Amino acid sequence: MRDWCRARQSEGQTVGIVPTMGALHEGHLSLVRRGKSICDLCVATIFVNPTQFAPGEDLSRYPRPLDRDLEMLRGEGIDAVFLPTDEIMYPEGFGTYVTVPPVGMSLEGASRPEHFRGVTTVVNKFFQIIPADSAFFGQKDYQQLRVVEHMVRDLNIATEIVPCDIVREHDGLAMSSRNRYLSDDERKIALSLSRSLATAAEMCDSGETRVAMLEQAMRSELTACTKLDYAVVVDADTLEPIEVVDCRAVALVAAHVGTTRLIDNRIL
């Protein structure tokens, strides 16, 4: 893949990369379309990265519909797909990991301590194997996007990170590969995540800038969830806590509905 990428770039073509774990949906396909609109060529990766799952999480049951994924990518005119094995990405004796930047220490970093170390390591490895000009990441995983941006900045990686909008179902549920775990009743409860964010945005637009009031309103929308990990309003760039919305802010929520953990966010 490295030789293929550099050969295309030596011919004056630009290459984009869309890292995925497969189980593709319209959100992933929107990243491919954005990549193809900006770059001459677009590569997708499909790799369920074991190092970003903690013990007891859904690594073993994470959906892997490879044939369907490849058909969907062909339909979008993808130029190449990288399908590494665990042995390729983490050969025997592997022991080098990327340290997570400070922006990854709270929220997801606190709820899933191993997660971002696995993300930064695998994304950095992808950028070594496929030295693309641009990489396309969805904003649904907002903190992950910020972590990758900081890693690229701190390590002087040449790949440009291109944020892409969240894609939602018709009823507002953010598209996720894990949505397929939800029963019909759980899916109705899952809509409370986007409702909580809409409530915070409406309050903010109406002049309420006190973060404590916004977070309280968000939590009241999420009472039917099985477990709430967080519902916060923070600085959109640093993800540090704020008391009033007097800067660019983001509302973020993570909650369990049944056995499924979902996340969502909205810029305020």
C-alpha positions as CSV (number, residue, x, y, z in Angstrom):
1,M,0.0,0.0,0.0
2,R,2.8,2.4,0.8
3,D,4.4,1.8,-2.7
4,W,1.0,2.2,-4.4
5,C,0.3,5.4,-2.6
6,R,3.7,7.0,-3.3
7,A,3.6,5.9,-6.9
8,R,0.2,7.7,-7.4
9,Q,1.6,10.8,-5.6
10,S,4.7,10.8,-7.8
11,E,2.4,11.0,-10.8
12,G,0.9,14.2,-9.3
13,Q,-2.3,12.6,-7.9
14,T,-3.6,13.2,-4.4
15,V,-4.6,10.3,-2.1
16,G,-7.2,10.4,0.6
17,I,-7.8,7.8,3.3
18,V,-11.0,6.8,5.2
19,P,-10.1,4.6,8.2
20,T,-13.0,2.4,9.3
21,M,-13.7,-0.8,11.4
22,G,-16.1,-2.0,8.8
23,A,-19.9,-2.6,9.3
24,L,-20.3,0.4,7.0
25,H,-23.3,2.7,6.9
26,E,-24.2,5.9,5.2
27,G,-22.0,7.9,7.6
28,H,-18.9,6.0,6.4
29,L,-20.0,6.3,2.7
30,S,-20.3,10.1,3.2
31,L,-16.6,10.1,4.2
32,V,-15.7,8.3,1.0
33,R,-17.7,10.8,-1.1
34,R,-16.0,13.7,0.7
35,G,-12.6,12.0,0.1
36,K,-13.3,11.5,-3.6
37,S,-14.5,15.1,-3.9
38,I,-11.2,16.5,-2.5
39,C,-8.6,13.9,-3.6
40,D,-7.9,12.2,-6.9
41,L,-7.9,8.8,-5.3
42,C,-9.5,7.5,-2.1
43,V,-8.5,4.5,0.0
44,A,-10.6,2.9,2.8
45,T,-9.3,0.7,5.5
46,I,-11.3,-2.0,7.2
47,F,-9.8,-3.3,10.4
48,V,-11.4,-4.1,13.8
49,N,-8.6,-2.8,15.9
50,P,-8.3,-5.0,19.0
51,T,-6.1,-2.5,21.0
52,Q,-9.0,0.1,21.3
53,F,-11.3,-2.4,23.0
54,A,-11.1,-3.0,26.7
55,P,-11.8,-6.5,28.3
56,G,-15.5,-7.1,28.4
57,E,-16.3,-4.7,25.5
58,D,-17.8,-5.9,22.2
59,L,-14.6,-6.9,20.2
60,S,-15.7,-10.5,19.7
61,R,-19.2,-9.6,18.6
62,Y,-18.4,-6.4,16.6
63,P,-20.1,-6.9,13.2
64,R,-17.8,-7.9,10.3
65,P,-20.0,-8.1,7.2
66,L,-17.0,-7.9,4.8
67,D,-18.7,-8.8,1.6
68,R,-21.4,-6.2,2.1
69,D,-18.8,-3.6,3.1
70,L,-16.8,-4.2,-0.1
71,E,-19.9,-4.1,-2.2
72,M,-20.8,-0.7,-0.7
73,L,-17.4,0.7,-1.3
74,R,-17.3,-0.5,-4.9
75,G,-20.6,1.3,-5.3
76,E,-19.0,4.5,-4.3
77,G,-16.0,4.0,-6.7
78,I,-13.4,3.4,-4.0
79,D,-9.9,3.1,-5.5
80,A,-8.4,0.7,-3.0
81,V,-9.2,-1.1,0.2
82,F,-6.6,-2.0,2.8
83,L,-7.6,-5.2,4.8
84,P,-4.8,-5.9,7.2
85,T,-4.9,-8.8,9.7
86,D,-4.0,-8.5,13.4
87,E,-0.7,-10.1,12.6
88,I,0.2,-7.4,10.1
89,M,-0.8,-4.5,12.4
90,Y,0.6,-6.1,15.6
91,P,3.3,-8.6,14.8
92,E,4.8,-10.8,17.4
93,G,6.8,-8.8,19.8
94,F,4.9,-5.5,19.1
95,G,5.3,-3.1,22.0
96,T,5.3,0.5,20.7
97,Y,2.3,2.7,21.4
98,V,1.5,6.3,20.8
99,T,0.9,8.3,24.0
100,V,-2.6,9.9,24.1
101,P,-2.5,13.8,24.1
102,P,-4.1,15.7,27.0
103,V,-7.3,16.3,24.9
104,G,-8.0,12.5,25.2
105,M,-7.7,12.2,28.9
106,S,-11.3,13.1,30.0
107,L,-14.7,11.8,28.9
108,E,-14.1,8.8,26.6
109,G,-10.5,8.7,28.0
110,A,-11.9,8.4,31.5
111,S,-14.7,6.0,30.6
112,R,-12.5,3.8,28.4
113,P,-8.9,4.2,29.5
114,E,-7.4,1.9,26.9
115,H,-9.4,3.2,24.0
116,F,-7.5,6.2,22.7
117,R,-4.1,4.6,23.0
118,G,-5.3,2.0,20.6
119,V,-6.8,4.6,18.3
120,T,-3.7,6.8,18.1
121,T,-1.5,3.8,17.6
122,V,-3.5,2.3,14.8
123,V,-4.2,5.6,13.0
124,N,-0.5,6.5,13.2
125,K,0.4,3.1,11.7
126,F,-2.2,3.6,8.9
127,F,-0.5,6.9,8.1
128,Q,2.9,5.1,7.9
129,I,1.5,2.4,5.6
130,I,-0.6,4.7,3.5
131,P,1.0,8.2,3.6
132,A,-2.1,9.9,2.3
133,D,-2.5,13.6,1.6
134,S,-5.7,13.8,3.6
135,A,-7.7,11.7,6.0
136,F,-11.4,11.9,6.6
137,F,-12.9,11.5,10.0
138,G,-16.6,11.9,11.1
139,Q,-17.4,14.3,13.8
140,K,-19.7,11.8,15.6
141,D,-16.6,10.6,17.4
142,Y,-15.8,14.2,18.3
143,Q,-13.1,13.5,20.9
144,Q,-11.5,11.0,18.7
145,L,-11.3,13.6,16.0
146,R,-9.6,16.0,18.3
147,V,-7.2,13.4,19.6
148,V,-6.1,12.5,16.0
149,E,-5.8,16.2,15.1
150,H,-3.5,16.8,18.1
151,M,-1.4,13.6,17.4
152,V,-0.9,14.7,13.8
153,R,0.1,18.2,14.9
154,D,2.4,17.0,17.7
155,L,4.2,14.3,15.6
156,N,4.5,16.5,12.5
157,I,2.6,14.0,10.4
158,A,2.0,15.4,6.9
159,T,-1.5,14.0,6.4
160,E,-4.2,16.7,6.7
161,I,-7.2,15.8,8.9
162,V,-10.6,16.7,7.3
163,P,-13.5,16.7,9.7
164,C,-16.9,15.6,8.2
165,D,-20.4,16.2,9.4
166,I,-22.4,13.7,11.5
167,V,-24.9,11.7,9.4
168,R,-28.2,11.0,11.1
169,E,-31.1,8.7,10.6
170,H,-34.4,10.4,9.6
171,D,-35.4,10.6,13.2
172,G,-32.2,12.2,14.4
173,L,-30.3,9.1,15.7
174,A,-26.6,9.5,14.8
175,M,-25.6,6.7,12.5
176,S,-23.4,4.1,14.2
177,S,-22.3,0.5,13.4
178,R,-23.6,-0.3,16.9
179,N,-27.1,0.8,16.2
180,R,-27.8,-2.7,14.9
181,Y,-27.5,-4.0,18.4
182,L,-30.6,-2.1,19.5
183,S,-34.0,-3.7,19.8
184,D,-37.0,-1.6,18.6
185,D,-37.8,-0.4,22.1
186,E,-34.1,0.4,22.8
187,R,-33.9,2.4,19.6
188,K,-36.7,4.6,20.8
189,I,-34.8,5.2,24.0
190,A,-31.6,5.9,22.0
191,L,-33.3,8.9,20.4
192,S,-33.0,10.6,23.8
193,L,-29.3,11.3,23.0
194,S,-30.0,13.5,20.1
195,R,-33.0,15.1,21.9
196,S,-30.7,16.0,24.9
197,L,-28.3,17.7,22.5
198,A,-31.2,19.5,20.7
199,T,-32.5,20.7,24.1
200,A,-29.1,22.2,25.0
201,A,-28.8,23.9,21.6
202,E,-32.3,25.4,21.9
203,M,-31.6,26.7,25.4
204,C,-28.3,28.1,24.3
205,D,-29.9,29.8,21.2
206,S,-32.5,31.3,23.6
207,G,-29.8,32.9,25.7
208,E,-29.1,30.3,28.4
209,T,-25.3,30.2,28.8
210,R,-24.9,28.6,32.2
211,V,-23.4,25.2,31.6
212,A,-24.9,23.8,34.8
213,M,-28.4,24.5,33.5
214,L,-27.6,23.1,30.1
215,E,-26.2,19.9,31.5
216,Q,-29.1,19.5,33.9
217,A,-31.5,19.7,31.0
218,M,-29.5,17.2,29.0
219,R,-29.5,14.7,31.9
220,S,-33.3,15.0,32.3
221,E,-33.7,13.9,28.7
222,L,-31.6,10.8,29.4
223,T,-33.3,9.2,32.4
224,A,-34.6,6.2,30.4
225,C,-31.0,5.2,29.5
226,T,-29.6,2.1,31.3
227,K,-26.5,4.1,32.3
228,L,-25.2,7.6,31.7
229,D,-21.5,8.0,31.3
230,Y,-21.5,11.7,30.8
231,A,-23.6,14.6,29.5
232,V,-21.5,17.7,29.4
233,V,-20.9,21.0,27.7
234,V,-17.2,21.8,27.3
235,D,-14.7,23.9,25.3
236,A,-15.0,22.7,21.7
237,D,-11.2,22.8,21.1
238,T,-9.6,21.7,24.4
239,L,-12.6,19.7,25.8
240,E,-11.8,21.4,29.2
241,P,-14.8,22.2,31.5
242,I,-16.4,25.7,31.2
243,E,-18.9,27.4,33.5
244,V,-20.6,29.6,30.8
245,V,-20.8,29.3,27.0
246,D,-18.7,32.3,26.1
247,C,-16.5,30.5,23.6
248,R,-17.0,27.8,20.9
249,A,-18.5,24.9,22.9
250,V,-19.7,21.4,22.3
251,A,-22.3,19.3,24.0
252,L,-21.3,15.6,24.3
253,V,-23.2,12.6,25.6
254,A,-22.3,8.9,26.2
255,A,-25.0,6.5,27.4
256,H,-25.8,2.8,27.6
257,V,-29.1,1.7,26.1
258,G,-29.5,-1.9,27.2
259,T,-26.0,-3.4,26.6
260,T,-25.2,-0.9,23.8
261,R,-23.0,2.1,24.4
262,L,-23.8,5.1,22.2
263,I,-22.2,8.6,21.8
264,D,-23.3,11.8,20.2
265,N,-22.5,15.5,20.2
266,R,-23.5,18.9,18.9
267,I,-21.6,22.1,18.5
268,L,-23.3,25.0,20.4
